[in-house]
């Protein structure tokens, strides 16, 4: 998820043109950056930036009577990536490939990409009116949400054929993750949603807090060993929380 700063406003609109001041300004801006993929034993893919946690740089702070660790990171590998792909969601597909959701109106896609070469193996072009967002894999189905709508799509993992279209109960579509049983979703607010993958209805909502304050702009999500890792929009930081709690257990900063 990336756009102009006005995206914070509930009724704001985002176009394909973004100011240069944005840290994720446009696909052209990505051409000037290198894409980093984190390979770890615990989870082959973390997010758009996949990196190893550097435990020797961690320390703890106090948050709502809970211990919160601060993590650094260690770059462990680097792979080629299509500079025109405005990455919004990324999932490890097995067999040295990734599933990727890309954004921008008239340019959004869902694709399977070879990790080592960056070659697009299968591509599904989305309708021009949709801006692709968070993506997650559950069983043989890919779930995707779209920006500024309550509409999502389900795809077959083999050929990326669209299987279904659904309406969710979040305010917007930003991030998706799964623990293998239920879906977790974010909509750019401080709320984390639990969603039934069969009915696509929200079964639980949790307002995430840090030191008594709501953590807003929760974006891309990942489920790792019983915890939800959430990117905070327009910040080079990821936040960790317990699966069942509404408090943070760790912070991780990414600075290149």
N, C-alpha and C positions, 0 to 999 in steps of 0.2 A: 504494500500500500504506500503510495507516495503521490503528493500533489502539492498545489499551492497552499499557503498557510491558511487561507480562508476555509479550508476543508474542515477545520475544527467546528465551524458553525453548522448547526443541524440542517439549515436550509441552503447551505452553500452549494455551488455547482462547480464541477471540475471539468476542464477541457483537456485536450491533448497538449496544450501549450502551458508550460510551467516556467516560472521565473528561475533565472540562473542561481539565485540565492538559495534555492531549495537544495538540501543535501542529496536528493534523489530527483533531480530536475527533469530528466527526459531520457529516452533511449539513447540519444546522442551523447548525453552526459555519461552513460554507462560505458560508451566506447572508450572513454578516457580512464576508466577504472578497470581493474582486474577482478574477476569473480573468483571467490575463494570457496572451496567446498571442504567441509569438515568430515573426516573419516574417523569414526571411533568404534570401539568394540561394542560399547553399550548401545549405540544407535548409529547406523551408517550415515544418516543424514539428519542434520539438526534444522537448518533453515537455509535461506538464500546464502548466507554466510555460514559455513559449517566449519567450526573450529574446535580444537581440543582445549578443555579447561586446564589452566595452569594452576595446580593446587599450591605451588610454592609462593604464589602471589596473593593468596586469599587471606582475608581477615574478617573479623566479625564486628557487627554493630548491633545495637538493640532496637527492636521495633515491636511496639505493643506487647512487651514482655516476652517476645520470641527472639531467638538468636538469628541474625541475618548475616550470611557470609557474602563477602565481596570477592569476586573472582576476576582474574586476568584471563588471558588466553594464549595459546601457542598455535601458530600456523603450522599445519602438518602436511598440507598438499595444496596444489593449485591445478585447475583444469580449464580448458578452453570453453567459451560460452558465446552464443550468438549475441553480438552487441546490440542488435535491434529488438531483442526480446526484453520487454519491460516486466521482469519477474515479479509476481505477486504471491505465488504459492509454489512450494517445492516438496516433493515426496520421493523417497528412495523406492525404486520399482523392482529391485533385485536384478540379477544378471547384468551388473555394471551399467544400469540405466536409471534415469530419473523421470518422474512425471512432473511437468511444470505447467503452471497457469500463468499466462501473461495478460497484461492489461492494456489500456488505451482504447478509446472508441474506434471502431472500424479496423482495429488491429489485434483484438484479443483472441487468444488461442488456448487450447489445451494440447500438450505435446509430450511425446516420450523422447528422451534425449540420451544418447550414449555418453557416459561420463568421460571416458578417456579422450574422445575426439570432439565432443560437442555437437556431433551430427544429429539432426532431427530425424528420428526413425519413423515416427507416426505423428501426424498433425491434424487437429480438428479446428477449423476456423469457426469462431463464434459469430452470431449475428452482429451487425454493425452497431446496434443500439445498446449492446452490453459491454461492460467494463469488467473483465475477469479479475477475480480476487482469490481468496483463500482456497486451498485444495487439500484434501486428505484422502487416504486410501483405507477402505474397510472391506475386507474380503476380496471379492473380485469387482468391486465397484469403487469408482472415484466420485467423491462429492465435491462440488464447487459452489461458492457463493459469488455474487456480483455486487459491485459498488453502487450505492444510491438506489438499491432496490431490495425487495424482500424475496427475490427470486433466486433459486439455485438450480443446479443441474446435476444429473447422475450419468456417469459414462461407463461403458464397458472397458475394462483394463486392456483387453487384447487389441482392439482396433479403434478405441476411443469413440465408438459410436454412441450417440446420445441415447440413453435408455429412458430417461424420465426428466420431468421438470417439476419443481416443488416450490412451495411458498413457506418461508420460515417465519418465526415470531420475534426475531431480533429487529432492532431499529434499522439496521443496515448490515451489509455483508462485508466483513473485513477478513477475519482469520478463521481457520478450521483445523481441528486436530481430533485424534481418537485414541482411546485406550484399548481398542479392539472390540469394545462392546457398545459404547455410546460415543456420540460426537460432542466436542467442545467447540463453542463458537464465540467470536468477539465481534463487536459492532462499532468500535472506536470510542466507546464510553468506558467506564470502570467496571462494567458488568461482564462476568463470564457466564456463559450459558451452557447447560447440559441439554443435549438434544437426542431424542429417541430416533435412531436411524431408520426405523420402520415407519413411524407416523410423521416424522420430521417436526414433532411438537416439542417445545421447550419443557423439560421436566423439572428443571431447577435453575435458579438465578443466584449468583453470588457477586456482591459488590466487593471488589478487591481494594484493600487499604494498606497504607504504609504510614506508621506513626499517627494513626487516627485520621488520615486524609485519604480520600479516594485516589486511586491510581488511574488516571484517565488515558485515553487514546491507546488502549490495548489493541494490538494489531495482529500480526502473524503469530500463530500458536504452534507449539510442539509438545507432545506428551513423552516424557522421558522418565522411566523408572519410578512411576507413582507420582510424578510432579508435572505441573503445567509450566512450560517456559513460554513467556510472552514478550514479544518485541514491543517496545513503546514507540509509537509513530514519531518520526523525525528526531529520534534520539538514538545514539549508538550504544544502546543498553538493552539487555534482556533481563527479565525478572522471573524468578522462580517462586512457585507457591505449592503447598501441599494440595493433593487432589481433592481432599474433603474440606480443607480450611479456606478462610478468606484472607489469610495473612501471607506475607512474603517470607520465603526462607533463604533467598539469595538474590544477589545482583551481579550481572556480568557486563563489563564494559568492553566495547570494541572500538579501538582507535588505531588507524593505519597511518 
